[in-house]
């Protein structure tokens, strides 16, 4: 049987709870909504760490952050960690990445045969978290300028990046169909919107001109927030600095517009598949790396385990293979590696570490696991902050802060922390016992501190003298592009045309 191509589309910082594929929403995403009608949609999909690099390292490797050292946004991603790109490449796929993956360290490919663009984020150790100075706020941390400067724009760094990402991805698909070598492809297209800054071109801003932009459900006084939330307010410089209501509204409006921008890029990619006669032979995955609090509880960005920050969109559409359905069980992006390998007709390597579990049972309507394990050790933490999501419950564990426990079936906005409920003490203790059995937090704390210290020293040293950048440099062989005297003109024009004319 011919193996399907794989198109994996990723959005950055897209909060699943506000999307129209998950419930009533003012956000206009017709292309994603139409795709969802034909796909298996996961209603409770989570990242395994609510921050870019740790989440992405876990996504591509199927291994939890503590296992691979994915502690923060400057963590080194070891070159010997197998990724889905390694597995699929070994199975005969051409693996390509267009866009962001936030790999840190000298290996910028990690199994992808080709990277079509550079990354929007740095590949060095400059963004290492420092638990040795927990009250020190580095200049590179998030601040609130993204909200205070929210509004329409003509151009941004983010737009420059995503336009190149989509253009290169489309060119890749055109090249695949024109130069077909018989290999299936796995193309990952990873955009940076709707990640802040909260600004978007006027046509997308104007989509929401006559809309009464919904405001956060609840904004808690900062002294009523859990300790980690309080630290986050200080991390992004919001402590004792209330935001103007109009700027909160503008930020959310721009975010909605950025989601619509992503929807248009999805439409462009799907239309390219259709135009190239690839749609029936291509499996489509859409997901993201984490969400965005968007002012809920008074919080912004990600970096916590609340639904807006940790829940991500996830849908899988395989033409002629899986019936459209909704899956309510809790799953995570860690599960994508074994799923993609199984969908490609392969098996994961026995004896190698793997935390993700295949979603094939869910895709086939036969059920499967209902559990997510999460680990967070980056901005705002003074020690590991862990999460277990199982059944209706979400449990957040820390040895520095009080535990959090929510019943999402009755409390989807996480307003009532059941850790203080007398009726839930047995359940709470069971979760605490499980967490202590699962994680050796003192040992993990030592590992994180050692990693932070090593990386800070290396980063300081490499900043002295001549810079040797690890940032990926896409290389183009211009001698094989367009019209060249060593290539027969008629042959070149015929091969570059699709569909190709008869000889």
N, C-alpha and C positions, 0 to 999 in steps of 0.2 A: 504494500500500500504506500502511495506517495505521501511523504511527510509534509505537513503543512508548514508554510512560512510562519514566522512569529513577528508581530508588530507590537511592541511594548511601549505604550505612551505613558509618560509620567508628568504630573504637575507638582509644583513645589508649594508647600504650605497651604494646601487646599483642604479646608475643614469639611468633612463629610456631613455633619449634622445640618448645614445650611444649604446643601445642594438639592436641586429639584428632583433628583432621582431617589432621594431618601425621604421626601415628604413635602408638604406645602412650602414653597420658597418663592421669593420675588426674583431670584436670579434666573436670567434667561440663558438656557443652555440647550437649544433644540437638537443639536447634533448628538450630544451625549445622551440626552433623553431618548432619542430614537434608537441609538445603539443599545441602551439599557433594555429597551423593549424586546430585543432579540438575544439578550445575553443572560448569563448567570450572574446575578447581582448579590454581593455579600453585604448584608445590612449591618454587620457588626465586625468590620475589619479594622485592625489597629496596626500602627507602627510598633516596633519593639523598643524604640527609644525616641522620645519626642524632640529630636534635633537632627539637623541635616546629615552630617557625616556618619554618626553612629547608626542612624536609621538605615542609611543607604548601604553601609558595610554589611549590616545584618541582612538586608533585603537581597543583596547579590550573593551572599555566602550561605544563607540559611542557618547561620550560627549567631547566638546571642552575643551582645557586646562584651561581656566579661570573659567570654571564651577566646575572643580574637583581639582583645585590647582596644576595642572601639569606644574609648571613654569620653571623647569630646570632639569638637570640630577641628582639632589638630592632631588627632590620633593617627599613628602610622598604621596603614593597612598592609599586613604582610603579603609579600608576593607569592608565598607558597600556600595561601588560603584559596581553596578551590571556589570558584564562582559559577553561576549558571552559564556564564559565557565560556568558561573552560569546558564544562560538561557538554554543552551544545556544540562547541567547536570540535571536540573529540568525536562527536556523533556525525560530523560532516557538515554542520551548519557554518555558513559565513556569518560571523558575529560582528556587529558594528554598533557603535554608540555615537549618537549625535546629541550633544548637550551636556548637561550637568550630571556629575556623579560624586563630586567632592572627594576624589581619592587624594589622600595625603601620603607623601613619600615618593621615592624615585620611580616606582612602577606606576605608570599612568594608564596602563592597558588592562591588566587583570583579566586576561582571557579574551578581550575584544580584539579581533583581528585588525580592526580599523577604528580609529576615533576620527570623526569627521570635523569636529570643532575642538577648540580649546575648552577649558572649564571656566565658568564665571567666578569661581572661588579659588583662593590660593591653595597650592599643593604643599606648602611648607608647614613648619611647626609653630608659626607665629601666633596662632589663636589658642594656645594651650591654657587650660584652666589652672589656677594656682590655689590649691587647698592650704598651702603654707601661709597664705595671706588672704583669708576669707573676707575681710572687710575692705580689701583694696579693689577698686573698680577700674579695670583696664580701659583705655580709651577706645578699644575696638569693640567693646560690648555694645549691644543694641542700646539706643536711646529713643526718645519719643519724637524725634524730628520727623519720622515717617508719618506720624499722626498729625503733628502740628503743621506740616507742610502738605497735607493731603489735598488732592484736587486734580484737575485735568492737566495734561501736558501734551507737548508735540513729540518729544523724544526722550528716552532715558537709556541708561546703561542696560537695564533689563530688556527693553524692547530691541536694542541692537543685538543682544545675545539671542533672544528667542526667534527673531526674524532669520538670523543665520542658521539656527538650529533646524527650523522647519524647512528652509530652502535647501540645506544640505541633505536633509532626510528625503525630501522629494527627489532631489537629483540622484540620491542613492537608489531609490526605487526605479527611476527611469533607466539608470545604468544597469540595474539588475535585469530588467526585462530586455534591454538591448544587447547585453553581453552575457546572456544566460549560459552558465557553465554546468547546469544541472544540479547545483547545490542549493538547498533551501537556505533562506536567510533568517537570522534573528536580529532585527533592527530595533534598538532601544532609542526612543526619542524623548529626551528629558528636558523639559522647559523650566524656566525659573519663575514664571507667573503662577499663581497670584501672590507670590511672596512680596512682602513690603520692599521698597517704599510704596505707600498707597497712592499711586498716581497712574493714570491711564489716558490714552488719547481721547479727545473730545467726542468722537463718534460713540465710544463705549461709555463714556461718562454720561452722554446725552440719552443713552438707552434707559436711564433711570431718572430722567428729568422730572417726570410727573408722578414719581413714586414717593410715597411717604416711607422713607427708609426706616425699616424696623431697628429699634435700638436694642442694646443688650437686655436680656430678660431680667437680670439682677446685677446690681453693682454693690458689693459688700463694703462696709467701712474697713479701712485697712487694718484696724486693730482687731477685727473679727476674722481676718483671714488666717489660714493655717500658716505655720512658720515658713514653709518653703515658698508659698505665695508672697509672703512679706519680703523674703529675700529677693524674689524676682522683681518686685517693685523697685528695690534698691539697685538691682543689676541694671535695669533699663531706665533708671533715673526718674522714676515716677513717684517715689515716696514723698509725701507731703506736697505734691504738685498736681492738684486735680486738673483734669483736661477740660477744655471748653466743650460744651455739648455739641456745638456746630462742627467742631473738628472730629469728634467721634463719629458724627453722622457722615461727614465727608470721607473719612477713612473707610467706613463700611461701604459707602457708595462706590468709591474707587475699587475696593476689593471685589464688589459684585461685578463691576465693569471688567476687571482683570479675569474673573471667571468666564465671562462672556468672550473675552479675547481668546482664552484657552479653548473654549468651545469652537470658535472659528478655526483655530489651528487643527483641532480634531477633524473638523469638516474638510479642511484642505487635504489632510493626510488620507482620510477615507475616500475622498474623491480621486486622489492619485491612485489608490489601489484599484478603484473601479476603472479608471481611464486606462490603466496598464493591464487590465484583465487579471488582476491578482486577488480580487476580493474573495472569490470562492475558495481560494487555496491558502488563505492567510488567517491565522488565529490572532485575535486582538485582545490584549490585556490593557486595562487602564487602571492606574493607581497613583499613589503619591507617597511622600516621605513622612509627612506629619500634617497637623492642622494649624489653626490660628485661633487664639482666644477671642480676638476681635472685640475686646472690651467686656466680655462676659466675666462676672465676678470682679470687675475692675482690672482684669489681666489682659495682656496683649502678647502677640507672637505665640511661642510654643513653650517647651521646657517644663511642662507639668503633665500629669496623667488625667486631667479632666477631659471629657469627651471632645470638646472643641479642639483641643491640642493634640490628642492622641488617636482619634478616629479618622481613618482615611477612606477615600473611595476605593472600591475594588470591584471590577467586573471583568468577566472573561466571556468572549464570544468566539465560538468555533463553528463556522458554517457547516451545517449538516451533521454535527457531532453531538451537541448538547441542546436540549430544549431550554427555552427561556424559563427562568425560575428565580425566586428569591431565597436566600439562605440566611437564616436568623442566627445561626451559631457563631460564636466568637472565634475568629481566625486572625492571622496576622500576615504581614508581608514577608516574614521569615519563612512562611510556607510556600513561597513562590518557586524557590529553587527545586525542591523535589517535585513540585507540580509540573513545571516546565520540562524537567528531564523526563518525567513519565509521559507527558503529552508528546514528546519527541521520540518516544519509543525506546528510551534508555532506562537505566537503573542507576541509582546513586551508589557510590563505591562503599562496599561493606567495610567496616573497621574504621572509617573516617568519621570524625565528629559531625553531627548534624542535629540541630534543634528543631528545624522546621518539619512539618508533616504534610504529605501530599493532600491536596484538595480534591483529588479525583472522585472520591466518594460523594462529596458535595456536588460536584459538577454533574455526576450521573444520577443525582436524586436519591442516592442510597444513604445519605447521612455521613457523619464523620465526627471529628473532634470538635469540642466546644470549649476552647481554652487558649488564652494568650498569656505569655510570660513577658514582662517588660523590665528593662533595666535602664536607669538614668544616672549618670555620674558627672554631669557637665555644669553649665552655668547655673548659679543659684544654689548649688548643693554644697554641703560641707561633709558629705558622706554619701554612700550609695542610697538611691531612692528607687525602690522596687515595686512592681505591680503584678498582681495576679487577677485576671479577668476570667471568670468561670460561671456558667449559668447566668443568673440575673445579677451576680455580685461583682463588684470591683473592689479590690483590696490594695491599698498602698502602704508599703512597709518601709520604715526607716528606723535606724537605731539612734538617730539624733532628734527626730520629731515624733509627736503622737501619730498613731496609725489613723488611716482614713478607711471607711467602709461604706459603700453605697449599694443600694438595691436599685439598679437601673430600670427594672421592670415597673416600679412604682414611683421612681424619682429620677427621671431622665436628665434633669438639669442639675442633679447632684447637690441638692440643697440641704439634705439631712444626713449628717455623718453618724452612722449607726454604731460607731465605735463606743459611743457613750450610752447606747441603749441597753438596758438590763436584759431585754428579750433576745439580744444578739451576742451576749458574752461568750456563749459556747462556740458559736460560729467564728467570732473574732479570734478566740484562742486557738481554734483549729487552723485558721489562716496564719496566725503568728507562729505556731509550731511548724507549719509547712515551710514558711519563709526561712526560719532558722535552720531547718534541715536542708533546704535548697541552697542557701547562700552562707558561706563563711565570711560574714561582713568584715570582721577585723582583718582577715587575710586579704580580702579584696581591697580594702582601704589602703593597705600597705602597697599592693600592686599598683593602684592608681597613683598614689603619691610618688612612687619610684618612677613610673612612666612620665608623670608631669615634670619631675626634676630633670630626668634625662633629656626630655625634649626641650625644656627651657634652656639648658646648657648648650645643646646643639644649635638651637635657633639663634642664641646670642653669638655663638662662634661663627656661624655661617653668614651672619649679617656684617661681619668684618672683612674688608678686602673685596676681592672680585666675586660678584654674584654668579652662581651657577644655578639657574632656575630649574625646578622640577616641573614647572607648569607645562602641560602638553602643548607641543608645537605641531599643528597639523601641516603635513607636507604634501604639496601638489606637484606632480611631474608635468610641468608645462609643455615639455617636449611631446607629450601625447595628447595635448588638448587642441581642439579647433583645427585650423589648417596649418599643416607643416609640410615642408618640401620632401621629407623622407616618407610621407604617407600618400599613397595614391588618392587624389582628390575625389574621384568618383566613388571609390571604395569607402573613403571616410564619410562622405555625405550619405551613402546608402546605409552604413552601419549606425550612424548617428540618428537616423530617422526612425520613428516608430508610429505606426507599423511600417516595417521595411518594404519598399517597393520591390516588385518583381525584377529580377536581373534581366 
